[in-house]
């Protein structure tokens, strides 16, 4: 329950909103490693990532199947998800780096 505890499964929805709700006005993406070795087996990972996204005001959810904690075994999938998100949610018009 320290200040850096932002994603724990034992936080209530209200606690998550208090910690992450400030992100609701910023396009966000939550990339979650579905085989994260640091998340206990009893945690419903799909429910947790839903709760995190909801607490952030509707962040985009990306579940990386079989991804370890650092996504070192699914780097291409993670990077592709980030690039797709930035292209879709990033700047447009004169400051668009993709055009």
C-alpha positions in Angstrom: 0.0 0.0 0.0 2.9 2.4 -0.7 2.7 5.4 -3.0 4.1 3.3 -5.9 1.4 0.6 -5.5 -0.7 1.4 -8.6 -1.7 -1.9 -10.0 -2.2 -4.4 -7.2 -5.1 -6.8 -7.5 -6.1 -6.2 -3.9 -6.8 -2.5 -4.4 -10.5 -1.6 -4.5 -12.0 0.0 -7.5 -12.1 3.3 -5.6 -8.4 3.0 -4.7 -7.5 2.3 -8.3 -9.5 5.4 -9.4 -7.8 7.5 -6.8 -4.4 6.4 -8.1 -5.1 6.2 -11.8 -8.1 8.4 -12.5 -5.9 11.4 -13.4 -5.2 9.6 -16.7 -8.8 9.8 -17.8 -8.2 12.8 -20.1 -5.1 11.3 -21.7 -5.2 8.6 -24.4 -3.8 5.5 -22.6 -3.0 1.9 -23.4 -2.6 -0.8 -20.8 -0.4 -3.6 -22.1 -0.8 -6.6 -19.8 1.4 -9.7 -19.7 -1.0 -12.6 -19.3 1.7 -14.9 -18.1 3.4 -12.4 -15.8 5.4 -14.4 -13.3 5.0 -11.8 -10.6 1.2 -12.0 -10.6 -0.1 -14.8 -8.4 -2.0 -17.6 -10.1 -5.1 -16.9 -8.1 -5.4 -13.4 -9.6 -8.0 -13.1 -12.5 -5.7 -11.3 -14.9 -8.5 -10.5 -17.4 -10.6 -8.9 -14.6 -7.6 -7.0 -13.3 -6.7 -5.4 -16.6 -10.4 -4.5 -17.1 -10.4 -2.8 -13.7 -7.2 -0.9 -14.5 -8.5 0.3 -17.8 -11.8 1.4 -16.2 -9.9 3.2 -13.4 -8.0 5.1 -16.1 -11.3 6.3 -17.6 -11.5 3.7 -20.4 -7.9 3.1 -21.4 -7.3 0.7 -24.3 -6.6 -2.8 -23.2 -4.0 -5.1 -24.8 -3.5 -8.6 -23.4 -0.3 -10.3 -24.5 -0.9 -14.0 -24.2 2.1 -15.9 -22.8 3.9 -12.7 -22.2 6.3 -12.6 -19.2 6.6 -9.7 -16.8 9.0 -7.7 -19.0 7.5 -8.9 -22.3 11.0 -10.0 -23.3 9.5 -13.1 -24.9 6.8 -11.1 -26.8 8.7 -7.9 -27.8 7.4 -7.7 -31.3 3.7 -8.0 -30.2 4.2 -5.3 -27.5 6.0 -2.9 -29.8 3.4 -3.3 -32.5 0.6 -2.6 -30.1 2.4 0.6 -29.0 3.1 1.8 -32.5 -0.5 1.1 -33.6 -1.8 3.0 -30.6 0.4 6.0 -31.2 -0.5 6.1 -34.9 -4.2 5.9 -34.0 -4.2 8.2 -30.9 -1.2 10.4 -31.5 -0.9 13.8 -33.2 -2.5 14.5 -36.4 -2.2 17.4 -38.8 0.9 19.5 -39.1 2.7 17.8 -36.3 1.9 14.2 -37.4 5.3 12.4 -37.6 3.7 9.5 -39.5 2.8 11.5 -42.6 
